[in-house]
Amino acid sequence: MTTLTPEQRQEIQGAGEEPVRLADPETQTEYVILRADVYDRIRALAEDMRAAYPLAMKVFGQDGWDDPQMDEYNVLDPRT
């Protein structure tokens, strides 16, 4: 595990409860530093949502989403 630099620690302390954004000057990629407990909660929520997806699709099918007239919306589905 990498440890924080003094500059990063100072940014985190100054941000309080807010996440800290860092940029890689070579790639211009932005990163966000979150406390581990916050990250773990977000990850758990995302996993819960992913687990509910098959049930939601079943309900959508029962509500008419399987109707052939709805096929035009399939182009919006990133899984296809």
C-alpha positions in Angstrom: 0.0 0.0 0.0 1.2 3.5 -0.9 1.4 6.1 1.9 0.2 9.7 1.7 2.7 12.4 1.0 2.7 15.4 3.4 1.0 17.5 0.7 -1.7 14.9 0.2 -2.4 14.7 3.9 -2.6 18.5 4.1 -5.2 18.5 1.2 -7.2 15.8 2.9 -7.2 17.6 6.2 -8.2 20.8 4.5 -11.1 19.2 2.7 -12.8 18.0 5.8 -15.5 15.4 4.9 -15.3 16.1 1.2 -13.3 13.9 -1.2 -10.1 15.2 -2.6 -9.4 15.3 -6.3 -5.9 14.8 -7.6 -4.6 15.1 -11.1 -1.8 13.3 -12.8 0.2 16.0 -14.6 1.5 13.5 -17.1 -1.8 11.9 -18.2 -4.2 14.6 -17.1 -6.2 11.8 -15.4 -8.1 12.8 -12.3 -8.3 10.7 -9.2 -10.5 11.0 -6.1 -9.2 10.1 -2.6 -12.0 8.8 -0.3 -11.8 7.5 3.2 -11.8 3.7 3.0 -15.1 3.4 5.0 -16.8 5.8 2.5 -15.5 3.8 -0.4 -16.7 0.5 1.2 -20.2 1.9 1.6 -20.3 3.1 -2.0 -19.1 -0.2 -3.2 -21.7 -2.1 -1.2 -24.5 0.1 -2.6 -23.3 -0.5 -6.1 -23.2 -4.3 -5.5 -26.7 -4.2 -4.1 -27.9 -2.3 -7.1 -26.2 -4.8 -9.4 -27.8 -7.7 -7.6 -31.3 -6.2 -8.0 -30.9 -5.8 -11.8 -32.2 -9.2 -12.8 -35.3 -8.8 -10.7 -35.9 -5.3 -12.2 -35.6 -6.7 -15.7 -38.2 -9.4 -14.8 -40.6 -6.8 -13.5 -40.0 -4.6 -16.6 -40.9 -7.6 -18.8 -44.1 -8.1 -16.9 -45.0 -4.4 -17.4 -44.7 -4.5 -21.2 -41.1 -3.9 -21.8 -41.0 -7.2 -23.8 -43.6 -5.7 -26.2 -42.1 -5.7 -29.8 -42.9 -2.0 -30.0 -40.3 -1.4 -27.3 -37.5 -2.9 -29.4 -36.4 0.5 -30.5 -35.1 1.1 -27.0 -32.7 -1.8 -27.2 -30.2 0.3 -29.0 -29.8 2.3 -25.8 -28.9 -0.9 -23.8 -25.1 -0.8 -23.4 -25.1 -4.6 -22.9 -25.9 -5.3 -26.5 
